[in-house]
Amino acid sequence: MHTASALSRNLKRPWLKDLELIGNRELSLSNQDKVENALSALSAVLKKPS
């Protein structure tokens, strides 16, 4: 499972800190599936050729 925190460390992008905060809040609300879907979508976007 990729967490926002792991993505933040791997990509070293400041804007991911916001994602990490959002992700942590969502996880605390037991919406893990929603977080996983959002991270999957983000990963797909980041992997797209520009």
CHARMM-style PDB file with segment names, atoms N, HN, CA, C and O in Angstrom:
ATOM      1  N   MET     1       0.835  -1.191   0.000  1.00  0.00      PROA
ATOM      2  CA  MET     1       0.000   0.000   0.000  1.00  0.00      PROA
ATOM      3  C   MET     1       0.873   1.245   0.000  1.00  0.00      PROA
ATOM      4  O   MET     1       1.774   1.377   0.828  1.00  0.00      PROA
ATOM      5  N   HSD     2       0.611   2.145  -0.913  1.00  0.00      PROA
ATOM      6  HN  HSD     2      -0.122   2.039  -1.586  1.00  0.00      PROA
ATOM      7  CA  HSD     2       1.343   3.407  -0.940  1.00  0.00      PROA
ATOM      8  C   HSD     2       0.582   4.446  -0.146  1.00  0.00      PROA
ATOM      9  O   HSD     2      -0.587   4.721  -0.416  1.00  0.00      PROA
ATOM     10  N   THR     3       1.255   5.021   0.832  1.00  0.00      PROA
ATOM     11  HN  THR     3       2.205   4.798   1.051  1.00  0.00      PROA
ATOM     12  CA  THR     3       0.607   6.093   1.578  1.00  0.00      PROA
ATOM     13  C   THR     3       1.049   7.423   1.010  1.00  0.00      PROA
ATOM     14  O   THR     3       2.051   7.501   0.300  1.00  0.00      PROA
ATOM     15  N   ALA     4       0.310   8.458   1.317  1.00  0.00      PROA
ATOM     16  HN  ALA     4      -0.504   8.395   1.893  1.00  0.00      PROA
ATOM     17  CA  ALA     4       0.693   9.794   0.865  1.00  0.00      PROA
ATOM     18  C   ALA     4       2.078  10.138   1.406  1.00  0.00      PROA
ATOM     19  O   ALA     4       2.873  10.792   0.731  1.00  0.00      PROA
ATOM     20  N   SER     5       2.357   9.693   2.626  1.00  0.00      PROA
ATOM     21  HN  SER     5       1.711   9.162   3.174  1.00  0.00      PROA
ATOM     22  CA  SER     5       3.652   9.968   3.233  1.00  0.00      PROA
ATOM     23  C   SER     5       4.780   9.339   2.416  1.00  0.00      PROA
ATOM     24  O   SER     5       5.812   9.968   2.179  1.00  0.00      PROA
ATOM     25  N   ALA     6       4.573   8.092   1.989  1.00  0.00      PROA
ATOM     26  HN  ALA     6       3.736   7.582   2.181  1.00  0.00      PROA
ATOM     27  CA  ALA     6       5.592   7.417   1.190  1.00  0.00      PROA
ATOM     28  C   ALA     6       5.771   8.122  -0.151  1.00  0.00      PROA
ATOM     29  O   ALA     6       6.896   8.281  -0.625  1.00  0.00      PROA
ATOM     30  N   LEU     7       4.672   8.544  -0.761  1.00  0.00      PROA
ATOM     31  HN  LEU     7       3.758   8.416  -0.376  1.00  0.00      PROA
ATOM     32  CA  LEU     7       4.764   9.278  -2.022  1.00  0.00      PROA
ATOM     33  C   LEU     7       5.542  10.572  -1.819  1.00  0.00      PROA
ATOM     34  O   LEU     7       6.377  10.945  -2.643  1.00  0.00      PROA
ATOM     35  N   SER     8       5.258  11.246  -0.716  1.00  0.00      PROA
ATOM     36  HN  SER     8       4.580  10.943  -0.047  1.00  0.00      PROA
ATOM     37  CA  SER     8       5.930  12.501  -0.420  1.00  0.00      PROA
ATOM     38  C   SER     8       7.439  12.297  -0.311  1.00  0.00      PROA
ATOM     39  O   SER     8       8.220  13.081  -0.850  1.00  0.00      PROA
ATOM     40  N   ARG     9       7.841  11.240   0.386  1.00  0.00      PROA
ATOM     41  HN  ARG     9       7.207  10.603   0.823  1.00  0.00      PROA
ATOM     42  CA  ARG     9       9.269  10.958   0.532  1.00  0.00      PROA
ATOM     43  C   ARG     9       9.897  10.577  -0.795  1.00  0.00      PROA
ATOM     44  O   ARG     9      11.013  10.997  -1.102  1.00  0.00      PROA
ATOM     45  N   ASN    10       9.177   9.775  -1.590  1.00  0.00      PROA
ATOM     46  HN  ASN    10       8.271   9.435  -1.340  1.00  0.00      PROA
ATOM     47  CA  ASN    10       9.743   9.299  -2.846  1.00  0.00      PROA
ATOM     48  C   ASN    10       9.880  10.394  -3.886  1.00  0.00      PROA
ATOM     49  O   ASN    10      10.863  10.431  -4.627  1.00  0.00      PROA
ATOM     50  N   LEU    11       8.901  11.285  -3.947  1.00  0.00      PROA
ATOM     51  HN  LEU    11       8.103  11.255  -3.345  1.00  0.00      PROA
ATOM     52  CA  LEU    11       8.879  12.284  -5.016  1.00  0.00      PROA
ATOM     53  C   LEU    11       9.504  13.610  -4.624  1.00  0.00      PROA
ATOM     54  O   LEU    11       9.862  14.413  -5.486  1.00  0.00      PROA
ATOM     55  N   LYS    12       9.635  13.842  -3.322  1.00  0.00      PROA
ATOM     56  HN  LYS    12       9.344  13.190  -2.622  1.00  0.00      PROA
ATOM     57  CA  LYS    12      10.261  15.072  -2.833  1.00  0.00      PROA
ATOM     58  C   LYS    12       9.590  16.312  -3.418  1.00  0.00      PROA
ATOM     59  O   LYS    12      10.273  17.263  -3.798  1.00  0.00      PROA
ATOM     60  N   ARG    13       8.284  16.311  -3.493  1.00  0.00      PROA
ATOM     61  HN  ARG    13       7.728  15.539  -3.185  1.00  0.00      PROA
ATOM     62  CA  ARG    13       7.571  17.470  -4.030  1.00  0.00      PROA
ATOM     63  C   ARG    13       6.777  18.129  -2.910  1.00  0.00      PROA
ATOM     64  O   ARG    13       5.961  17.475  -2.261  1.00  0.00      PROA
ATOM     65  N   PRO    14       7.009  19.421  -2.679  1.00  0.00      PROA
ATOM     66  CA  PRO    14       6.381  20.118  -1.547  1.00  0.00      PROA
ATOM     67  C   PRO    14       4.859  20.022  -1.540  1.00  0.00      PROA
ATOM     68  O   PRO    14       4.243  19.912  -0.480  1.00  0.00      PROA
ATOM     69  N   TRP    15       4.253  20.065  -2.728  1.00  0.00      PROA
ATOM     70  HN  TRP    15       4.753  20.155  -3.590  1.00  0.00      PROA
ATOM     71  CA  TRP    15       2.787  20.041  -2.762  1.00  0.00      PROA
ATOM     72  C   TRP    15       2.223  18.732  -2.240  1.00  0.00      PROA
ATOM     73  O   TRP    15       1.047  18.663  -1.882  1.00  0.00      PROA
ATOM     74  N   LEU    16       3.052  17.687  -2.191  1.00  0.00      PROA
ATOM     75  HN  LEU    16       4.007  17.743  -2.481  1.00  0.00      PROA
ATOM     76  CA  LEU    16       2.568  16.414  -1.662  1.00  0.00      PROA
ATOM     77  C   LEU    16       2.361  16.469  -0.147  1.00  0.00      PROA
ATOM     78  O   LEU    16       1.678  15.618   0.423  1.00  0.00      PROA
ATOM     79  N   LYS    17       2.955  17.477   0.499  1.00  0.00      PROA
ATOM     80  HN  LYS    17       3.509  18.168   0.035  1.00  0.00      PROA
ATOM     81  CA  LYS    17       2.688  17.615   1.931  1.00  0.00      PROA
ATOM     82  C   LYS    17       1.202  17.890   2.167  1.00  0.00      PROA
ATOM     83  O   LYS    17       0.616  17.389   3.127  1.00  0.00      PROA
ATOM     84  N   ASP    18       0.603  18.685   1.288  1.00  0.00      PROA
ATOM     85  HN  ASP    18       1.079  19.092   0.509  1.00  0.00      PROA
ATOM     86  CA  ASP    18      -0.832  18.936   1.394  1.00  0.00      PROA
ATOM     87  C   ASP    18      -1.613  17.643   1.195  1.00  0.00      PROA
ATOM     88  O   ASP    18      -2.562  17.355   1.925  1.00  0.00      PROA
ATOM     89  N   LEU    19      -1.197  16.869   0.194  1.00  0.00      PROA
ATOM     90  HN  LEU    19      -0.427  17.103  -0.399  1.00  0.00      PROA
ATOM     91  CA  LEU    19      -1.858  15.584  -0.061  1.00  0.00      PROA
ATOM     92  C   LEU    19      -1.718  14.677   1.152  1.00  0.00      PROA
ATOM     93  O   LEU    19      -2.655  13.969   1.522  1.00  0.00      PROA
ATOM     94  N   GLU    20      -0.536  14.704   1.767  1.00  0.00      PROA
ATOM     95  HN  GLU    20       0.225  15.279   1.466  1.00  0.00      PROA
ATOM     96  CA  GLU    20      -0.307  13.864   2.943  1.00  0.00      PROA
ATOM     97  C   GLU    20      -1.248  14.254   4.079  1.00  0.00      PROA
ATOM     98  O   GLU    20      -1.815  13.388   4.746  1.00  0.00      PROA
ATOM     99  N   LEU    21      -1.412  15.552   4.297  1.00  0.00      PROA
ATOM    100  HN  LEU    21      -0.952  16.255   3.755  1.00  0.00      PROA
ATOM    101  CA  LEU    21      -2.320  16.010   5.345  1.00  0.00      PROA
ATOM    102  C   LEU    21      -3.747  15.581   5.055  1.00  0.00      PROA
ATOM    103  O   LEU    21      -4.455  15.107   5.944  1.00  0.00      PROA
ATOM    104  N   ILE    22      -4.167  15.748   3.805  1.00  0.00      PROA
ATOM    105  HN  ILE    22      -3.592  16.133   3.083  1.00  0.00      PROA
ATOM    106  CA  ILE    22      -5.511  15.327   3.395  1.00  0.00      PROA
ATOM    107  C   ILE    22      -5.652  13.820   3.564  1.00  0.00      PROA
ATOM    108  O   ILE    22      -6.647  13.344   4.110  1.00  0.00      PROA
ATOM    109  N   GLY    23      -4.669  13.080   3.102  1.00  0.00      PROA
ATOM    110  HN  GLY    23      -3.860  13.467   2.658  1.00  0.00      PROA
ATOM    111  CA  GLY    23      -4.706  11.626   3.198  1.00  0.00      PROA
ATOM    112  C   GLY    23      -4.788  11.152   4.637  1.00  0.00      PROA
ATOM    113  O   GLY    23      -5.560  10.249   4.958  1.00  0.00      PROA
ATOM    114  N   ASN    24      -3.988  11.765   5.507  1.00  0.00      PROA
ATOM    115  HN  ASN    24      -3.361  12.499   5.246  1.00  0.00      PROA
ATOM    116  CA  ASN    24      -4.021  11.369   6.910  1.00  0.00      PROA
ATOM    117  C   ASN    24      -5.382  11.649   7.530  1.00  0.00      PROA
ATOM    118  O   ASN    24      -5.890  10.854   8.321  1.00  0.00      PROA
ATOM    119  N   ARG    25      -5.971  12.791   7.165  1.00  0.00      PROA
ATOM    120  HN  ARG    25      -5.559  13.437   6.522  1.00  0.00      PROA
ATOM    121  CA  ARG    25      -7.296  13.130   7.696  1.00  0.00      PROA
ATOM    122  C   ARG    25      -8.338  12.128   7.190  1.00  0.00      PROA
ATOM    123  O   ARG    25      -9.190  11.666   7.948  1.00  0.00      PROA
ATOM    124  N   GLU    26      -8.254  11.799   5.894  1.00  0.00      PROA
ATOM    125  HN  GLU    26      -7.562  12.174   5.277  1.00  0.00      PROA
ATOM    126  CA  GLU    26      -9.200  10.831   5.333  1.00  0.00      PROA
ATOM    127  C   GLU    26      -9.041   9.469   6.005  1.00  0.00      PROA
ATOM    128  O   GLU    26     -10.034   8.814   6.325  1.00  0.00      PROA
ATOM    129  N   LEU    27      -7.800   9.044   6.219  1.00  0.00      PROA
ATOM    130  HN  LEU    27      -6.994   9.576   5.959  1.00  0.00      PROA
ATOM    131  CA  LEU    27      -7.570   7.755   6.864  1.00  0.00      PROA
ATOM    132  C   LEU    27      -8.129   7.761   8.283  1.00  0.00      PROA
ATOM    133  O   LEU    27      -8.658   6.755   8.754  1.00  0.00      PROA
ATOM    134  N   SER    28      -8.009   8.899   8.959  1.00  0.00      PROA
ATOM    135  HN  SER    28      -7.579   9.717   8.577  1.00  0.00      PROA
ATOM    136  CA  SER    28      -8.514   8.974  10.326  1.00  0.00      PROA
ATOM    137  C   SER    28     -10.038   8.875  10.345  1.00  0.00      PROA
ATOM    138  O   SER    28     -10.633   8.523  11.364  1.00  0.00      PROA
ATOM    139  N   LEU    29     -10.661   9.187   9.212  1.00  0.00      PROA
ATOM    140  HN  LEU    29     -10.178   9.473   8.384  1.00  0.00      PROA
ATOM    141  CA  LEU    29     -12.115   9.078   9.102  1.00  0.00      PROA
ATOM    142  C   LEU    29     -12.541   7.718   8.549  1.00  0.00      PROA
ATOM    143  O   LEU    29     -13.703   7.505   8.203  1.00  0.00      PROA
ATOM    144  N   SER    30     -11.570   6.802   8.474  1.00  0.00      PROA
ATOM    145  HN  SER    30     -10.626   6.975   8.756  1.00  0.00      PROA
ATOM    146  CA  SER    30     -11.841   5.444   7.994  1.00  0.00      PROA
ATOM    147  C   SER    30     -12.306   5.421   6.541  1.00  0.00      PROA
ATOM    148  O   SER    30     -13.132   4.589   6.165  1.00  0.00      PROA
ATOM    149  N   ASN    31     -11.787   6.313   5.740  1.00  0.00      PROA
ATOM    150  HN  ASN    31     -11.116   6.989   6.046  1.00  0.00      PROA
ATOM    151  CA  ASN    31     -12.124   6.340   4.319  1.00  0.00      PROA
ATOM    152  C   ASN    31     -10.927   5.861   3.501  1.00  0.00      PROA
ATOM    153  O   ASN    31     -10.591   6.445   2.470  1.00  0.00      PROA
ATOM    154  N   GLN    32     -10.295   4.799   3.971  1.00  0.00      PROA
ATOM    155  HN  GLN    32     -10.568   4.325   4.808  1.00  0.00      PROA
ATOM    156  CA  GLN    32      -9.066   4.334   3.332  1.00  0.00      PROA
ATOM    157  C   GLN    32      -9.256   4.033   1.847  1.00  0.00      PROA
ATOM    158  O   GLN    32      -8.372   4.320   1.040  1.00  0.00      PROA
ATOM    159  N   ASP    33     -10.402   3.457   1.479  1.00  0.00      PROA
ATOM    160  HN  ASP    33     -11.120   3.223   2.134  1.00  0.00      PROA
ATOM    161  CA  ASP    33     -10.642   3.143   0.072  1.00  0.00      PROA
ATOM    162  C   ASP    33     -10.635   4.400  -0.776  1.00  0.00      PROA
ATOM    163  O   ASP    33     -10.104   4.406  -1.887  1.00  0.00      PROA
ATOM    164  N   LYS    34     -11.232   5.478  -0.245  1.00  0.00      PROA
ATOM    165  HN  LYS    34     -11.663   5.473   0.658  1.00  0.00      PROA
ATOM    166  CA  LYS    34     -11.254   6.732  -0.988  1.00  0.00      PROA
ATOM    167  C   LYS    34      -9.837   7.264  -1.191  1.00  0.00      PROA
ATOM    168  O   LYS    34      -9.492   7.762  -2.262  1.00  0.00      PROA
ATOM    169  N   VAL    35      -9.029   7.148  -0.146  1.00  0.00      PROA
ATOM    170  HN  VAL    35      -9.309   6.743   0.724  1.00  0.00      PROA
ATOM    171  CA  VAL    35      -7.637   7.596  -0.235  1.00  0.00      PROA
ATOM    172  C   VAL    35      -6.877   6.766  -1.271  1.00  0.00      PROA
ATOM    173  O   VAL    35      -6.152   7.310  -2.104  1.00  0.00      PROA
ATOM    174  N   GLU    36      -7.049   5.459  -1.211  1.00  0.00      PROA
ATOM    175  HN  GLU    36      -7.637   5.017  -0.534  1.00  0.00      PROA
ATOM    176  CA  GLU    36      -6.359   4.579  -2.162  1.00  0.00      PROA
ATOM    177  C   GLU    36      -6.756   4.921  -3.596  1.00  0.00      PROA
ATOM    178  O   GLU    36      -5.905   4.941  -4.486  1.00  0.00      PROA
ATOM    179  N   ASN    37      -8.034   5.188  -3.824  1.00  0.00      PROA
ATOM    180  HN  ASN    37      -8.725   5.172  -3.101  1.00  0.00      PROA
ATOM    181  CA  ASN    37      -8.491   5.558  -5.164  1.00  0.00      PROA
ATOM    182  C   ASN    37      -7.867   6.866  -5.618  1.00  0.00      PROA
ATOM    183  O   ASN    37      -7.458   6.998  -6.772  1.00  0.00      PROA
ATOM    184  N   ALA    38      -7.795   7.831  -4.710  1.00  0.00      PROA
ATOM    185  HN  ALA    38      -8.127   7.723  -3.773  1.00  0.00      PROA
ATOM    186  CA  ALA    38      -7.203   9.118  -5.044  1.00  0.00      PROA
ATOM    187  C   ALA    38      -5.717   8.959  -5.364  1.00  0.00      PROA
ATOM    188  O   ALA    38      -5.219   9.555  -6.319  1.00  0.00      PROA
ATOM    189  N   LEU    39      -5.013   8.160  -4.571  1.00  0.00      PROA
ATOM    190  HN  LEU    39      -5.417   7.676  -3.795  1.00  0.00      PROA
ATOM    191  CA  LEU    39      -3.588   7.955  -4.806  1.00  0.00      PROA
ATOM    192  C   LEU    39      -3.349   7.188  -6.101  1.00  0.00      PROA
ATOM    193  O   LEU    39      -2.379   7.452  -6.812  1.00  0.00      PROA
ATOM    194  N   SER    40      -4.223   6.247  -6.403  1.00  0.00      PROA
ATOM    195  HN  SER    40      -5.010   6.032  -5.825  1.00  0.00      PROA
ATOM    196  CA  SER    40      -4.096   5.506  -7.658  1.00  0.00      PROA
ATOM    197  C   SER    40      -4.269   6.442  -8.847  1.00  0.00      PROA
ATOM    198  O   SER    40      -3.535   6.359  -9.832  1.00  0.00      PROA
ATOM    199  N   ALA    41      -5.254   7.338  -8.742  1.00  0.00      PROA
ATOM    200  HN  ALA    41      -5.850   7.406  -7.942  1.00  0.00      PROA
ATOM    201  CA  ALA    41      -5.481   8.310  -9.810  1.00  0.00      PROA
ATOM    202  C   ALA    41      -4.280   9.239  -9.936  1.00  0.00      PROA
ATOM    203  O   ALA    41      -3.849   9.558 -11.044  1.00  0.00      PROA
ATOM    204  N   LEU    42      -3.744   9.669  -8.807  1.00  0.00      PROA
ATOM    205  HN  LEU    42      -4.093   9.410  -7.907  1.00  0.00      PROA
ATOM    206  CA  LEU    42      -2.578  10.547  -8.823  1.00  0.00      PROA
ATOM    207  C   LEU    42      -1.387   9.848  -9.471  1.00  0.00      PROA
ATOM    208  O   LEU    42      -0.680  10.441 -10.286  1.00  0.00      PROA
ATOM    209  N   SER    43      -1.170   8.600  -9.111  1.00  0.00      PROA
ATOM    210  HN  SER    43      -1.744   8.118  -8.449  1.00  0.00      PROA
ATOM    211  CA  SER    43      -0.063   7.837  -9.683  1.00  0.00      PROA
ATOM    212  C   SER    43      -0.201   7.729 -11.199  1.00  0.00      PROA
ATOM    213  O   SER    43       0.777   7.868 -11.933  1.00  0.00      PROA
ATOM    214  N   ALA    44      -1.431   7.480 -11.658  1.00  0.00      PROA
ATOM    215  HN  ALA    44      -2.225   7.367 -11.061  1.00  0.00      PROA
ATOM    216  CA  ALA    44      -1.669   7.364 -13.094  1.00  0.00      PROA
ATOM    217  C   ALA    44      -1.345   8.675 -13.797  1.00  0.00      PROA
ATOM    218  O   ALA    44      -0.754   8.680 -14.877  1.00  0.00      PROA
ATOM    219  N   VAL    45      -1.737   9.789 -13.177  1.00  0.00      PROA
ATOM    220  HN  VAL    45      -2.217   9.785 -12.300  1.00  0.00      PROA
ATOM    221  CA  VAL    45      -1.460  11.104 -13.761  1.00  0.00      PROA
ATOM    222  C   VAL    45       0.044  11.366 -13.812  1.00  0.00      PROA
ATOM    223  O   VAL    45       0.562  11.859 -14.813  1.00  0.00      PROA
ATOM    224  N   LEU    46       0.739  11.033 -12.726  1.00  0.00      PROA
ATOM    225  HN  LEU    46       0.318  10.632 -11.912  1.00  0.00      PROA
ATOM    226  CA  LEU    46       2.178  11.287 -12.667  1.00  0.00      PROA
ATOM    227  C   LEU    46       2.953  10.425 -13.662  1.00  0.00      PROA
ATOM    228  O   LEU    46       4.024  10.821 -14.123  1.00  0.00      PROA
ATOM    229  N   LYS    47       2.424   9.265 -13.991  1.00  0.00      PROA
ATOM    230  HN  LYS    47       1.554   8.944 -13.616  1.00  0.00      PROA
ATOM    231  CA  LYS    47       3.123   8.364 -14.912  1.00  0.00      PROA
ATOM    232  C   LYS    47       2.864   8.709 -16.380  1.00  0.00      PROA
ATOM    233  O   LYS    47       3.564   8.219 -17.267  1.00  0.00      PROA
ATOM    234  N   LYS    48       1.855   9.555 -16.637  1.00  0.00      PROA
ATOM    235  HN  LYS    48       1.287   9.952 -15.916  1.00  0.00      PROA
ATOM    236  CA  LYS    48       1.552   9.916 -18.024  1.00  0.00      PROA
ATOM    237  C   LYS    48       2.704  10.703 -18.633  1.00  0.00      PROA
ATOM    238  O   LYS    48       3.280  11.568 -17.973  1.00  0.00      PROA
ATOM    239  N   PRO    49       3.048  10.409 -19.895  1.00  0.00      PROA
ATOM    240  CA  PRO    49       4.046  11.239 -20.576  1.00  0.00      PROA
ATOM    241  C   PRO    49       3.501  12.644 -20.766  1.00  0.00      PROA
ATOM    242  O   PRO    49       2.312  12.834 -21.022  1.00  0.00      PROA
ATOM    243  N   SER    50       4.379  13.618 -20.638  1.00  0.00      PROA
ATOM    244  HN  SER    50       5.345  13.464 -20.430  1.00  0.00      PROA
ATOM    245  CA  SER    50       3.901  15.002 -20.714  1.00  0.00      PROA
ATOM    246  C   SER    50       3.664  15.449 -22.142  1.00  0.00      PROA
ATOM    247  OT1 SER    50       3.260  16.589 -22.372  1.00  0.00      PROA
TER     248      SER     50
END
